């Protein structure tokens, strides 16, 4: 099963890279990561340069985290969706527990 991890982000600062790193530490390896930039004033795309496999989407206007999650969900095609906020970290067994 493919799991799509969706991360809405609005001016996430350094927290975003920590959140993305936690995604890449998953024991379950069949996943994608999509960051939806909710029209941040920070350069979110620049923060993500070190993660070339992360899909980046930018909203043209600020629509909030819930709507940004929906934008990410519509842009993915996995079997399951996992949501993560830009200032949170995901435990390494989270996806495996979800899939099981």
KOLMIMAR-357895 format. One record per atom (N, C-alpha, C): residue number from 1; residue in one letter; chain; atom name; x, z, y. Coordinates in Angstrom, 3 decimals. Each point is the difference from the previous one (the first is absolute). Layout:
# residues N
num: NUM residu: a chaine: A atome: CA px: X pz: Z py: Y
...
***
This chain:
# residues 100
num: 1 residu: x chaine: A atome: N px: 0.829 pz: 0.000 py: -1.186
num: 1 residu: x chaine: A atome: CA px: -0.829 pz: 0.000 py: 1.186
num: 1 residu: x chaine: A atome: C px: 0.871 pz: 0.000 py: 1.245
num: 2 residu: x chaine: A atome: N px: -0.353 pz: -0.840 py: 0.929
num: 2 residu: x chaine: A atome: CA px: 0.698 pz: -0.051 py: 1.278
num: 2 residu: x chaine: A atome: C px: -0.682 pz: 0.942 py: 0.982
num: 3 residu: x chaine: A atome: N px: 0.796 pz: 0.862 py: 0.646
num: 3 residu: x chaine: A atome: CA px: -0.511 pz: 0.931 py: 1.001
num: 3 residu: x chaine: A atome: C px: 0.492 pz: -0.446 py: 1.371
num: 4 residu: x chaine: A atome: N px: -0.909 pz: -0.132 py: 0.934
num: 4 residu: x chaine: A atome: CA px: 0.350 pz: -0.330 py: 1.384
num: 4 residu: x chaine: A atome: C px: -0.004 pz: 1.286 py: 0.817
num: 5 residu: x chaine: A atome: N px: 1.145 pz: 0.336 py: 0.578
num: 5 residu: x chaine: A atome: CA px: 0.110 pz: 1.167 py: 0.864
num: 5 residu: x chaine: A atome: C px: -0.188 pz: -0.480 py: 1.441
num: 6 residu: x chaine: A atome: N px: -0.979 pz: 0.575 py: 0.685
num: 6 residu: x chaine: A atome: CA px: -0.324 pz: -0.381 py: 1.376
num: 6 residu: x chaine: A atome: C px: 0.383 pz: 1.146 py: 0.926
num: 7 residu: x chaine: A atome: N px: 0.788 pz: -0.321 py: 1.032
num: 7 residu: x chaine: A atome: CA px: 0.439 pz: 1.003 py: 0.973
num: 7 residu: x chaine: A atome: C px: -0.403 pz: -0.462 py: 1.399
num: 8 residu: x chaine: A atome: N px: -1.026 pz: 0.603 py: 0.606
num: 8 residu: x chaine: A atome: CA px: -0.290 pz: -0.296 py: 1.403
num: 8 residu: x chaine: A atome: C px: 1.008 pz: 0.728 py: 0.883
num: 9 residu: x chaine: A atome: N px: 0.438 pz: -0.635 py: 1.073
num: 9 residu: x chaine: A atome: CA px: 1.030 pz: 0.605 py: 0.837
num: 9 residu: x chaine: A atome: C px: -0.277 pz: -0.260 py: 1.477
num: 10 residu: x chaine: A atome: N px: -0.014 pz: 1.066 py: 0.776
num: 10 residu: x chaine: A atome: CA px: -0.083 pz: -0.110 py: 1.456
num: 10 residu: x chaine: A atome: C px: 1.069 pz: 0.908 py: 0.591
num: 11 residu: x chaine: A atome: N px: 1.027 pz: -0.603 py: 0.593
num: 11 residu: x chaine: A atome: CA px: 1.138 pz: 0.725 py: 0.562
num: 11 residu: x chaine: A atome: C px: 0.512 pz: 1.076 py: -0.971
num: 12 residu: x chaine: A atome: N px: 0.408 pz: -0.431 py: -1.191
num: 12 residu: x chaine: A atome: CA px: 0.361 pz: 0.964 py: -1.038
num: 12 residu: x chaine: A atome: C px: 1.389 pz: 0.621 py: 0.142
num: 13 residu: x chaine: A atome: N px: 0.838 pz: -0.577 py: 0.847
num: 13 residu: x chaine: A atome: CA px: 1.351 pz: 0.531 py: 0.148
num: 13 residu: x chaine: A atome: C px: 0.744 pz: 0.013 py: -1.316
num: 14 residu: x chaine: A atome: N px: 0.890 pz: 0.968 py: -0.140
num: 14 residu: x chaine: A atome: CA px: 0.861 pz: 0.083 py: -1.188
num: 14 residu: x chaine: A atome: C px: -0.775 pz: 0.313 py: -1.270
num: 15 residu: x chaine: A atome: N px: -1.217 pz: 0.494 py: 0.135
num: 15 residu: x chaine: A atome: CA px: -0.774 pz: 0.386 py: -1.177
num: 15 residu: x chaine: A atome: C px: -0.324 pz: -1.189 py: -0.902
num: 16 residu: x chaine: A atome: N px: -0.169 pz: -1.166 py: 0.579
num: 16 residu: x chaine: A atome: CA px: -0.369 pz: -1.170 py: -0.790
num: 16 residu: x chaine: A atome: C px: 1.053 pz: -0.334 py: -1.046
num: 17 residu: x chaine: A atome: N px: 1.262 pz: 0.046 py: 0.367
num: 17 residu: x chaine: A atome: CA px: 1.040 pz: -0.328 py: -0.986
num: 17 residu: x chaine: A atome: C px: 0.007 pz: 1.012 py: -1.143
num: 18 residu: x chaine: A atome: N px: -0.278 pz: 1.264 py: 0.303
num: 18 residu: x chaine: A atome: CA px: -0.092 pz: 1.009 py: -1.057
num: 18 residu: x chaine: A atome: C px: -1.185 pz: -0.283 py: -0.920
num: 19 residu: x chaine: A atome: N px: -1.121 pz: -0.404 py: 0.582
num: 19 residu: x chaine: A atome: CA px: -1.185 pz: -0.321 py: -0.805
num: 19 residu: x chaine: A atome: C px: 0.282 pz: -1.188 py: -0.920
num: 20 residu: x chaine: A atome: N px: 0.620 pz: -1.037 py: 0.545
num: 20 residu: x chaine: A atome: CA px: 0.300 pz: -1.188 py: -0.800
num: 20 residu: x chaine: A atome: C px: 1.009 pz: 0.339 py: -1.098
num: 21 residu: x chaine: A atome: N px: 1.023 pz: 0.771 py: 0.323
num: 21 residu: x chaine: A atome: CA px: 0.968 pz: 0.411 py: -1.028
num: 21 residu: x chaine: A atome: C px: -0.684 pz: 0.739 py: -1.142
num: 22 residu: x chaine: A atome: N px: -0.989 pz: 0.823 py: 0.329
num: 22 residu: x chaine: A atome: CA px: -0.701 pz: 0.728 py: -1.056
num: 22 residu: x chaine: A atome: C px: -0.770 pz: -0.951 py: -0.914
num: 23 residu: x chaine: A atome: N px: -0.449 pz: -1.115 py: 0.542
num: 23 residu: x chaine: A atome: CA px: -0.664 pz: -1.012 py: -0.834
num: 23 residu: x chaine: A atome: C px: 0.989 pz: -0.601 py: -0.994
num: 24 residu: x chaine: A atome: N px: 1.211 pz: -0.272 py: 0.472
num: 24 residu: x chaine: A atome: CA px: 1.005 pz: -0.617 py: -0.854
num: 24 residu: x chaine: A atome: C px: 0.599 pz: 0.965 py: -1.021
num: 25 residu: x chaine: A atome: N px: -0.353 pz: 1.259 py: 0.077
num: 25 residu: x chaine: A atome: CA px: 0.495 pz: 0.967 py: -0.987
num: 25 residu: x chaine: A atome: C px: -1.004 pz: 0.228 py: -1.130
num: 26 residu: x chaine: A atome: N px: -1.018 pz: -0.833 py: -0.092
num: 26 residu: x chaine: A atome: CA px: -1.041 pz: 0.175 py: -1.010
num: 26 residu: x chaine: A atome: C px: 0.515 pz: -0.253 py: -1.411
num: 27 residu: x chaine: A atome: N px: -0.437 pz: 0.826 py: -0.928
num: 27 residu: x chaine: A atome: CA px: 0.306 pz: -0.202 py: -1.418
num: 27 residu: x chaine: A atome: C px: -0.719 pz: -1.249 py: -0.513
num: 28 residu: x chaine: A atome: N px: -1.217 pz: -0.216 py: 0.448
num: 28 residu: x chaine: A atome: CA px: -0.765 pz: -1.196 py: -0.349
num: 28 residu: x chaine: A atome: C px: 0.507 pz: -1.129 py: 0.893
num: 29 residu: x chaine: A atome: N px: 0.390 pz: -1.116 py: -0.582
num: 29 residu: x chaine: A atome: CA px: 0.727 pz: -1.020 py: 0.761
num: 29 residu: x chaine: A atome: C px: -0.803 pz: -1.254 py: 0.365
num: 30 residu: x chaine: A atome: N px: -1.239 pz: -0.088 py: -0.416
num: 30 residu: x chaine: A atome: CA px: -0.761 pz: -1.212 py: 0.292
num: 30 residu: x chaine: A atome: C px: -0.906 pz: 0.241 py: 1.217
num: 31 residu: x chaine: A atome: N px: 0.573 pz: -0.190 py: 1.181
num: 31 residu: x chaine: A atome: CA px: -0.729 pz: 0.271 py: 1.235
num: 31 residu: x chaine: A atome: C px: 0.528 pz: -0.881 py: 1.134
num: 32 residu: x chaine: A atome: N px: -0.796 pz: -0.100 py: 1.044
num: 32 residu: x chaine: A atome: CA px: 0.415 pz: -0.625 py: 1.247
num: 32 residu: x chaine: A atome: C px: -0.221 pz: 1.015 py: 1.109
num: 33 residu: x chaine: A atome: N px: 0.687 pz: -0.189 py: 1.111
num: 33 residu: x chaine: A atome: CA px: -0.173 pz: 0.861 py: 1.164
num: 33 residu: x chaine: A atome: C px: -0.360 pz: -0.881 py: 1.188
num: 34 residu: x chaine: A atome: N px: -1.088 pz: 0.345 py: 0.676
num: 34 residu: x chaine: A atome: CA px: -0.432 pz: -0.712 py: 1.199
num: 34 residu: x chaine: A atome: C px: -0.127 pz: 0.994 py: 1.140
num: 35 residu: x chaine: A atome: N px: 0.664 pz: -0.288 py: 1.122
num: 35 residu: x chaine: A atome: CA px: -0.116 pz: 0.814 py: 1.198
num: 35 residu: x chaine: A atome: C px: -0.845 pz: -0.775 py: 1.004
num: 36 residu: x chaine: A atome: N px: -1.052 pz: 0.653 py: 0.483
num: 36 residu: x chaine: A atome: CA px: -0.860 pz: -0.597 py: 1.019
num: 36 residu: x chaine: A atome: C px: 0.302 pz: 0.693 py: 1.325
num: 37 residu: x chaine: A atome: N px: 0.671 pz: -0.720 py: 0.879
num: 37 residu: x chaine: A atome: CA px: 0.373 pz: 0.500 py: 1.324
num: 37 residu: x chaine: A atome: C px: -1.231 pz: -0.094 py: 0.897
num: 38 residu: x chaine: A atome: N px: -0.493 pz: 1.142 py: 0.442
num: 38 residu: x chaine: A atome: CA px: -1.230 pz: 0.042 py: 0.794
num: 38 residu: x chaine: A atome: C px: 0.285 pz: -0.177 py: 1.489
num: 39 residu: x chaine: A atome: N px: 0.718 pz: -1.090 py: 0.314
num: 39 residu: x chaine: A atome: CA px: 0.329 pz: -0.365 py: 1.381
num: 39 residu: x chaine: A atome: C px: 0.843 pz: 1.086 py: 0.681
num: 40 residu: x chaine: A atome: N px: 1.032 pz: 0.459 py: -0.716
num: 40 residu: x chaine: A atome: CA px: 0.899 pz: 1.030 py: 0.526
num: 40 residu: x chaine: A atome: C px: 0.782 pz: -0.503 py: 1.201
num: 41 residu: x chaine: A atome: N px: 0.412 pz: 0.934 py: 0.840
num: 41 residu: x chaine: A atome: CA px: 0.929 pz: -0.350 py: 1.075
num: 41 residu: x chaine: A atome: C px: 1.435 pz: 0.049 py: -0.524
num: 42 residu: x chaine: A atome: N px: 0.223 pz: 0.680 py: -1.113
num: 42 residu: x chaine: A atome: CA px: 1.304 pz: 0.006 py: -0.669
num: 42 residu: x chaine: A atome: C px: 0.174 pz: -1.301 py: -0.788
num: 43 residu: x chaine: A atome: N px: 1.230 pz: -0.361 py: -0.259
num: 43 residu: x chaine: A atome: CA px: 0.291 pz: -1.206 py: -0.776
num: 43 residu: x chaine: A atome: C px: -0.010 pz: 0.339 py: -1.496
num: 44 residu: x chaine: A atome: N px: -1.188 pz: 0.037 py: -0.578
num: 44 residu: x chaine: A atome: CA px: -0.170 pz: 0.355 py: -1.410
num: 44 residu: x chaine: A atome: C px: 0.675 pz: -1.030 py: -0.895
num: 45 residu: x chaine: A atome: N px: -0.092 pz: -1.248 py: 0.363
num: 45 residu: x chaine: A atome: CA px: 0.624 pz: -1.053 py: -0.807
num: 45 residu: x chaine: A atome: C px: 1.509 pz: 0.228 py: -0.110
num: 46 residu: x chaine: A atome: N px: 0.616 pz: 0.434 py: 1.075
num: 46 residu: x chaine: A atome: CA px: 1.436 pz: 0.290 py: -0.016
num: 46 residu: x chaine: A atome: C px: 0.307 pz: 1.163 py: -0.946
num: 47 residu: x chaine: A atome: N px: -0.854 pz: 1.027 py: 0.003
num: 47 residu: x chaine: A atome: CA px: 0.192 pz: 1.128 py: -0.915
num: 47 residu: x chaine: A atome: C px: -0.030 pz: -0.437 py: -1.461
num: 48 residu: x chaine: A atome: N px: -0.743 pz: -1.063 py: -0.278
num: 48 residu: x chaine: A atome: CA px: -0.183 pz: -0.459 py: -1.379
num: 48 residu: x chaine: A atome: C px: 1.040 pz: -1.018 py: -0.457
num: 49 residu: x chaine: A atome: N px: 0.916 pz: -0.399 py: 0.850
num: 49 residu: x chaine: A atome: CA px: 0.996 pz: -1.015 py: -0.365
num: 49 residu: x chaine: A atome: C px: 0.806 pz: 0.379 py: -1.227
num: 50 residu: x chaine: A atome: N px: 0.247 pz: 1.273 py: -0.188
num: 50 residu: x chaine: A atome: CA px: 0.796 pz: 0.437 py: -1.159
num: 50 residu: x chaine: A atome: C px: -0.806 pz: -0.030 py: -1.297
num: 51 residu: x chaine: A atome: N px: -1.278 pz: -0.328 py: 0.100
num: 51 residu: x chaine: A atome: CA px: -0.873 pz: -0.076 py: -1.172
num: 51 residu: x chaine: A atome: C px: -0.608 pz: -1.407 py: -0.091
num: 52 residu: x chaine: A atome: N px: 0.773 pz: -0.987 py: -0.435
num: 52 residu: x chaine: A atome: CA px: -0.464 pz: -1.394 py: 0.045
num: 52 residu: x chaine: A atome: C px: -1.203 pz: -0.304 py: -0.881
num: 53 residu: x chaine: A atome: N px: -0.299 pz: 0.832 py: -0.976
num: 53 residu: x chaine: A atome: CA px: -1.149 pz: -0.288 py: -0.872
num: 53 residu: x chaine: A atome: C px: -1.312 pz: 0.557 py: 0.544
num: 54 residu: x chaine: A atome: N px: 0.065 pz: 0.761 py: 1.086
num: 54 residu: x chaine: A atome: CA px: -1.216 pz: 0.565 py: 0.584
num: 54 residu: x chaine: A atome: C px: -0.730 pz: -1.081 py: 0.789
num: 55 residu: x chaine: A atome: N px: -1.281 pz: -0.139 py: -0.298
num: 55 residu: x chaine: A atome: CA px: -0.827 pz: -0.948 py: 0.749
num: 55 residu: x chaine: A atome: C px: -0.390 pz: 0.652 py: 1.323
num: 56 residu: x chaine: A atome: N px: 0.150 pz: -0.749 py: 1.091
num: 56 residu: x chaine: A atome: CA px: -0.287 pz: 0.513 py: 1.339
num: 56 residu: x chaine: A atome: C px: -1.170 pz: -0.762 py: 0.599
num: 57 residu: x chaine: A atome: N px: -0.975 pz: 0.742 py: 0.498
num: 57 residu: x chaine: A atome: CA px: -1.156 pz: -0.583 py: 0.696
num: 57 residu: x chaine: A atome: C px: -0.128 pz: 0.729 py: 1.333
num: 58 residu: x chaine: A atome: N px: -0.227 pz: -0.733 py: 1.073
num: 58 residu: x chaine: A atome: CA px: -0.187 pz: 0.637 py: 1.315
num: 58 residu: x chaine: A atome: C px: -1.396 pz: -0.303 py: 0.522
num: 59 residu: x chaine: A atome: N px: -0.719 pz: 1.052 py: 0.347
num: 59 residu: x chaine: A atome: CA px: -1.301 pz: -0.159 py: 0.651
num: 59 residu: x chaine: A atome: C px: 0.217 pz: -0.414 py: 1.449
num: 60 residu: x chaine: A atome: N px: -0.837 pz: -0.880 py: 0.502
num: 60 residu: x chaine: A atome: CA px: 0.117 pz: -0.463 py: 1.384
num: 60 residu: x chaine: A atome: C px: -0.480 pz: 1.037 py: 0.997
num: 61 residu: x chaine: A atome: N px: -0.820 pz: 0.948 py: -0.461
num: 61 residu: x chaine: A atome: CA px: -0.414 pz: 1.106 py: 0.854
num: 61 residu: x chaine: A atome: C px: -0.080 pz: 1.256 py: -0.866
num: 62 residu: x chaine: A atome: N px: 0.029 pz: 1.141 py: 0.624
num: 62 residu: x chaine: A atome: CA px: -0.055 pz: 1.269 py: -0.718
num: 62 residu: x chaine: A atome: C px: -1.418 pz: 0.213 py: -0.520
num: 63 residu: x chaine: A atome: N px: -0.132 pz: 0.087 py: -1.332
num: 63 residu: x chaine: A atome: CA px: -1.323 pz: 0.147 py: -0.613
num: 63 residu: x chaine: A atome: C px: -0.150 pz: 1.297 py: -0.785
num: 64 residu: x chaine: A atome: N px: 1.051 pz: 0.793 py: -0.059
num: 64 residu: x chaine: A atome: CA px: -0.059 pz: 1.277 py: -0.689
num: 64 residu: x chaine: A atome: C px: 0.459 pz: -0.088 py: -1.442
num: 65 residu: x chaine: A atome: N px: 0.309 pz: 1.159 py: -0.593
num: 65 residu: x chaine: A atome: CA px: 0.558 pz: 0.010 py: -1.354
num: 65 residu: x chaine: A atome: C px: -0.969 pz: -0.469 py: -1.086
num: 66 residu: x chaine: A atome: N px: -1.264 pz: 0.362 py: 0.104
num: 66 residu: x chaine: A atome: CA px: -0.965 pz: -0.418 py: -1.027
num: 66 residu: x chaine: A atome: C px: -0.156 pz: -1.509 py: -0.050
num: 67 residu: x chaine: A atome: N px: -0.187 pz: -0.605 py: 1.157
num: 67 residu: x chaine: A atome: CA px: -0.144 pz: -1.459 py: 0.066
num: 67 residu: x chaine: A atome: C px: 1.309 pz: -0.690 py: -0.392
num: 68 residu: x chaine: A atome: N px: 1.130 pz: 0.601 py: 0.352
num: 68 residu: x chaine: A atome: CA px: 1.292 pz: -0.578 py: -0.388
num: 68 residu: x chaine: A atome: C px: 0.175 pz: 0.035 py: -1.517
num: 69 residu: x chaine: A atome: N px: -0.459 pz: 1.072 py: -0.635
num: 69 residu: x chaine: A atome: CA px: 0.042 pz: 0.048 py: -1.469
num: 69 residu: x chaine: A atome: C px: -0.815 pz: -1.150 py: -0.577
num: 70 residu: x chaine: A atome: N px: -1.164 pz: -0.247 py: 0.567
num: 70 residu: x chaine: A atome: CA px: -0.844 pz: -1.096 py: -0.482
num: 70 residu: x chaine: A atome: C px: 0.670 pz: -1.353 py: 0.188
num: 71 residu: x chaine: A atome: N px: 0.706 pz: -0.184 py: 1.104
num: 71 residu: x chaine: A atome: CA px: 0.764 pz: -1.243 py: 0.216
num: 71 residu: x chaine: A atome: C px: 1.012 pz: -0.168 py: -1.126
num: 72 residu: x chaine: A atome: N px: 0.707 pz: 1.067 py: -0.329
num: 72 residu: x chaine: A atome: CA px: 0.988 pz: -0.055 py: -1.076
num: 72 residu: x chaine: A atome: C px: -0.630 pz: -0.288 py: -1.346
num: 73 residu: x chaine: A atome: N px: -1.110 pz: 0.635 py: -0.281
num: 73 residu: x chaine: A atome: CA px: -0.687 pz: -0.216 py: -1.276
num: 73 residu: x chaine: A atome: C px: -0.429 pz: -1.454 py: -0.139
num: 74 residu: x chaine: A atome: N px: -0.541 pz: -0.577 py: 1.071
num: 74 residu: x chaine: A atome: CA px: -0.432 pz: -1.404 py: -0.052
num: 74 residu: x chaine: A atome: C px: 1.168 pz: -0.964 py: -0.187
num: 75 residu: x chaine: A atome: N px: 1.203 pz: 0.414 py: 0.370
num: 75 residu: x chaine: A atome: CA px: 1.179 pz: -0.877 py: -0.087
num: 75 residu: x chaine: A atome: C px: 0.727 pz: 0.123 py: -1.329
num: 76 residu: x chaine: A atome: N px: -0.483 pz: 0.834 py: -0.891
num: 76 residu: x chaine: A atome: CA px: 0.672 pz: 0.204 py: -1.274
num: 76 residu: x chaine: A atome: C px: -0.911 pz: -0.426 py: -1.146
num: 77 residu: x chaine: A atome: N px: 0.579 pz: -0.053 py: -1.190
num: 77 residu: x chaine: A atome: CA px: -0.798 pz: -0.480 py: -1.143
num: 77 residu: x chaine: A atome: C px: 0.312 pz: 0.767 py: -1.285
num: 78 residu: x chaine: A atome: N px: 0.472 pz: 1.216 py: 0.124
num: 78 residu: x chaine: A atome: CA px: 0.331 pz: 0.791 py: -1.177
num: 78 residu: x chaine: A atome: C px: -1.238 pz: 0.512 py: -0.718
num: 79 residu: x chaine: A atome: N px: 0.248 pz: 0.680 py: -1.093
num: 79 residu: x chaine: A atome: CA px: -1.085 pz: 0.573 py: -0.787
num: 79 residu: x chaine: A atome: C px: -0.468 pz: 1.333 py: 0.577
num: 80 residu: x chaine: A atome: N px: 0.934 pz: 0.735 py: 0.611
num: 80 residu: x chaine: A atome: CA px: -0.293 pz: 1.306 py: 0.589
num: 80 residu: x chaine: A atome: C px: 0.605 pz: 0.069 py: 1.395
num: 81 residu: x chaine: A atome: N px: -0.552 pz: 0.877 py: 0.822
num: 81 residu: x chaine: A atome: CA px: 0.517 pz: 0.228 py: 1.348
num: 81 residu: x chaine: A atome: C px: 0.392 pz: 1.468 py: 0.116
num: 82 residu: x chaine: A atome: N px: 1.144 pz: 0.234 py: 0.610
num: 82 residu: x chaine: A atome: CA px: 0.444 pz: 1.348 py: 0.310
num: 82 residu: x chaine: A atome: C px: 0.243 pz: 0.063 py: 1.501
num: 83 residu: x chaine: A atome: N px: -0.541 pz: 1.015 py: 0.641
num: 83 residu: x chaine: A atome: CA px: 0.125 pz: 0.132 py: 1.450
num: 83 residu: x chaine: A atome: C px: 1.022 pz: 1.076 py: 0.336
num: 84 residu: x chaine: A atome: N px: 0.810 pz: -0.281 py: 1.009
num: 84 residu: x chaine: A atome: CA px: 1.015 pz: 0.946 py: 0.450
num: 84 residu: x chaine: A atome: C px: 0.088 pz: -0.087 py: 1.514
num: 85 residu: x chaine: A atome: N px: -0.021 pz: 1.143 py: 0.662
num: 85 residu: x chaine: A atome: CA px: 0.173 pz: -0.003 py: 1.447
num: 85 residu: x chaine: A atome: C px: 1.485 pz: -0.139 py: 0.335
num: 86 residu: x chaine: A atome: N px: 0.285 pz: -0.519 py: 1.168
num: 86 residu: x chaine: A atome: CA px: 1.378 pz: -0.300 py: 0.400
num: 86 residu: x chaine: A atome: C px: 0.854 pz: 1.247 py: 0.186
num: 87 residu: x chaine: A atome: N px: -0.629 pz: 1.162 py: 0.104
num: 87 residu: x chaine: A atome: CA px: 0.765 pz: 1.236 py: 0.173
num: 87 residu: x chaine: A atome: C px: -0.052 pz: 0.887 py: -1.242
num: 88 residu: x chaine: A atome: N px: -0.343 pz: -0.591 py: -1.140
num: 88 residu: x chaine: A atome: CA px: -0.058 pz: 0.729 py: -1.264
num: 88 residu: x chaine: A atome: C px: 1.020 pz: -0.562 py: -0.984
num: 89 residu: x chaine: A atome: N px: 0.242 pz: 0.735 py: -1.056
num: 89 residu: x chaine: A atome: CA px: 0.825 pz: -0.509 py: -1.085
num: 89 residu: x chaine: A atome: C px: -0.796 pz: 0.073 py: -1.294
num: 90 residu: x chaine: A atome: N px: 0.341 pz: -0.881 py: -0.915
num: 90 residu: x chaine: A atome: CA px: -0.694 pz: -0.111 py: -1.279
num: 90 residu: x chaine: A atome: C px: 0.898 pz: 0.596 py: -1.084
num: 91 residu: x chaine: A atome: N px: -0.538 pz: 0.905 py: -0.768
num: 91 residu: x chaine: A atome: CA px: 0.767 pz: 0.555 py: -1.128
num: 91 residu: x chaine: A atome: C px: 0.331 pz: -1.118 py: -0.981
num: 92 residu: x chaine: A atome: N px: 1.123 pz: 0.113 py: -0.653
num: 92 residu: x chaine: A atome: CA px: 0.498 pz: -1.081 py: -0.852
num: 92 residu: x chaine: A atome: C px: -0.910 pz: -0.314 py: -1.190
num: 93 residu: x chaine: A atome: N px: -0.854 pz: 0.915 py: -0.393
num: 93 residu: x chaine: A atome: CA px: -0.891 pz: -0.247 py: -1.140
num: 93 residu: x chaine: A atome: C px: -1.423 pz: -0.353 py: 0.421
num: 94 residu: x chaine: A atome: N px: -0.245 pz: -0.166 py: 1.278
num: 94 residu: x chaine: A atome: CA px: -1.355 pz: -0.224 py: 0.511
num: 94 residu: x chaine: A atome: C px: -0.642 pz: -1.245 py: -0.599
num: 95 residu: x chaine: A atome: N px: 0.694 pz: -1.130 py: 0.038
num: 95 residu: x chaine: A atome: CA px: -0.598 pz: -1.236 py: -0.510
num: 95 residu: x chaine: A atome: C px: -0.228 pz: 0.065 py: -1.513
num: 96 residu: x chaine: A atome: N px: 0.973 pz: 0.573 py: -0.707
num: 96 residu: x chaine: A atome: CA px: -0.154 pz: 0.116 py: -1.456
num: 96 residu: x chaine: A atome: C px: -1.232 pz: 0.839 py: -0.352
num: 97 residu: x chaine: A atome: N px: -0.197 pz: 1.107 py: 0.691
num: 97 residu: x chaine: A atome: CA px: -1.182 pz: 0.825 py: -0.225
num: 97 residu: x chaine: A atome: C px: -1.278 pz: -0.753 py: 0.336
num: 98 residu: x chaine: A atome: N px: 0.026 pz: -0.773 py: 1.067
num: 98 residu: x chaine: A atome: CA px: -1.183 pz: -0.762 py: 0.410
num: 98 residu: x chaine: A atome: C px: -0.347 pz: -1.080 py: -1.021
num: 99 residu: x chaine: A atome: N px: 0.999 pz: -0.701 py: -0.481
num: 99 residu: x chaine: A atome: CA px: -0.229 pz: -1.074 py: -0.977
num: 99 residu: x chaine: A atome: C px: -0.487 pz: 0.573 py: -1.324
num: 100 residu: x chaine: A atome: N px: 0.615 pz: 1.105 py: -0.410
num: 100 residu: x chaine: A atome: CA px: -0.427 pz: 0.639 py: -1.258
num: 100 residu: x chaine: A atome: C px: -1.442 pz: 0.468 py: 0.101
***
